[in-house]
Every structure is written in structure tokens, then in C-alpha cells.
Amino acid sequence: MSEDTHPSSTHPPLPPTTEDDRASWLRLLRSRRVGPSTFYRLLAEHGSAQAALAALPDVAAAAGVTDYSPCPEGVVGAELKAARAAGAHMICVGDPAYPPLLQQISDAPPILWAIGDPAVLTRTAPMLALVGARNASSLGLRTARSLATDLGARGHVIVSGLARGIDTAAHLACLDSGTVAIMAGGVDVLYPAENARLADDIARSGIRLSEQPMGLIPQARHFPRRNRIISGVAQAIIVIEAAAKSGSLITARAALDQGRDVLAVPGHPFDARAAGCNMLIRDGATLVRNADDVVELLPCETASVRTAEPKGDALPEPAPPTPRSLQETAALHSQILSRLGPSPLAEDQLIRDLGASAGQVTPVLTDLELDGRIRRQPGGLLSRV
């Protein structure tokens, strides 16, 4: 059984209405080899999380996984108890508090743990992500503070990742206006430790979010998945000081895949911390000098994104990808990995070799990258890890 990045429907499932239903959702999601899209497909195929849990061993056996059992009830009970102790509440996809733009991405987290005020997630002005280098320069930090302050004053909620450097500066600048911290580990795990006080302040005036289990200590593999949520909740992402190979560029790539606007603050060509931003601008990202540059880019209708319907000459919604079975997904994973080796191969060449559409292959490549099985290199090249 393998994780697929295509949801089975463009419409989110109805959120659970009872505590037992919520526990079943959590148990299904925490079961081995069940990621977001497999979760959605199982829910659609079986009608409820309880029915999906009962069917999981047979589904796993059909995909070649033997001796499979769902997540034990005791594990979920312990997580729910830890959440109550930390003051965290569960936000399920489809709930009114669930970020509306995040709900549109192909691998939207079915469940988010939240500590803080969920009202910041439902403001009319679009949320904006601001990310950048951990070892930021003093100029980069001043730029982050200035942009976050000005955009917050205009009603925008600033989203970032609670990391050192640019993230910290952005959060600090808009504590009064509202900020969202997307965490790589458990929502109750304050990382890095030096930002523990900032995390507490965010919980009082904004909100902390995580898809990870309570108490999880973040590791390197968790940050790319965190980054897709940072870009997923926002209308646009602003990058300040990012090296040529950095987590901020992973976030920018996720933003492009999700159809978000990518903006970047230029830097000196000799400063390695600005190399990623300069590359983004070279490749078509919007150059940003101040808050006016950001606001001018935002569509006029983004404020009504939650209830907006196509009208006038608005572009139609893209057609949903064709759902694939678990076996088909596993086969595509194997085909991709068999064609990749340590020598880089162009992504478009790989797609041609597979005889599949880019819409089918690209999400699976992202999945494999997040799993640490393939590596993206400059120039649209891919290699196997």
C-alpha cells in the first residue's frame, strides 16, 4: 500500500460531528502507510472512518502488505489526552475554521492540531506567507519586520514557520495584528527552544498549527511537509534571503505547484544568502521592495475567497486529476524510481519516458521528494537518493 497525492474528490468530506468520529478520523490518519490522499480515498470508498479502519487490512493485503493492522486505539487515546493537556484543539478538513485555501491543495492535511485563536484563520483579507534564511543578515531582518508590520496593518495575517531568522522577525512584527506559525513537529513542541516565548505569544494573539502527532520532535524529513502547509494556507509567498539550496526554495516550489504567487526580495549578487531569491526573480518571481508591491499583485477578489464563485471572465477551475488505485500508485512509484539513478535526468524527459501526463507525475515526484527518495537539482533535473 502506498500513499497517493491525488484526492478522490475535489470536495472535502463532511467533518466528523462526534468525539468518537473525530477519534476514528485520527486513528485512520495515524495508521501505517495512510497519508492525506489515501485517507480521503478510503473515506470516499467506505463512507466513514470506522468502515475504512475495518477494511484497511484487506486493502493493505491487496496492495501486497501483509500482517497489517490499523493504529491501536490506545495510541490515539494518548494523543487526545496530550492535546487536552496542551490546550490544543482539532481542526478537521471541512470545519469552518479550516484554512480555506489549504483545503484546495491536493494533499491537504485531514486534521490540524491548533493552539491559539482560530479566528485569525477566517479573516477576509488573504493570508500571506513570509519565509527566508535562518542566518539572515541585519538588512534581511529589517526587511522582514518592515514587510510584516506594513502588511499586518493592512489586515493581512502573516504566516511563517517559527524558525530562526526571517521567520522569527516576521512573527514578532505582527503579534498584535495576528500571525500563524506552521510547525514541523507537534504543535506542543516548542522548536527551536529559543523561540518558546514567541510561541507562547503567538498562541495568545494568533495561532500555532501542525498536522503532526502531539509530542513529535521535528526531524529533517518533517520540514518539507511543513513547508507545503505554509504555502498552502497563503495567497502568496514572499521570500527574503534564501540560499540556492534551502528550505525556503522548497516552500517556493510548493507554492508554484499549488498555484500561489511567489514574490522575492532581491539581494546582492555576491551574497550567498540572496542567491535563491535572485534565482527566483530570474525565473519569473515578482520582485518585491515594499508592502505596496505585494498588495498590487493580489487579485481584487481574494478577500472573498471562501465564498467566491466563477463570474465574468474568471478562469474556470482546473479539472480534478483522475483518481488512481493504490496498486496503480505503487506501480508509478516503482517506474519512476527504476528510471532514476545517481546521474541527473531532466524531469520533462522522465515524464516522456513514462508516457504519462505531467499532472499525474508531478505530484508523485513531490511525494517521493518529501519521502527523501529522490532529489531535485538545479535546471529541472532529478536524481535518486
Buried (B, 14 or more C-beta within 10 A) or exposed (E): BBBBBBBBEEEBBEBBEEEEBBBBBBBBBBBEBBBBBBBBBBBBEBEBBBBBBEBBBEBBEEBEBEEBEBBEEEBBEBBBEBBEEBEBBBBBBBBEBBBBBBBBBBBBBBBBBBBBBBEBBEEEBBBBBBBBBBEBBEBBBEBBBBBBBBBBEEEBBBBBBBBBBBBBBBBBBBBEBBBBBBBBBBBBBBBBEEBEEBBEBBBEBBBBBBBBBBBBEBEEEBBBBBBBBBBBBBBBBBBBBBBBEBBBBBBBBBBBBBEBBBBBBBBEEEBEBBBBBBBBBEEEBBEBEEBEBBBEEBEEEBBEBEEEEEEEEEEEEEEBBEBBEBEBBBEBBEBBBEBBEEEBBEBEEBBEEBEBEEBBBBBBBBBBBBBEBBBBEEEEBBBBE
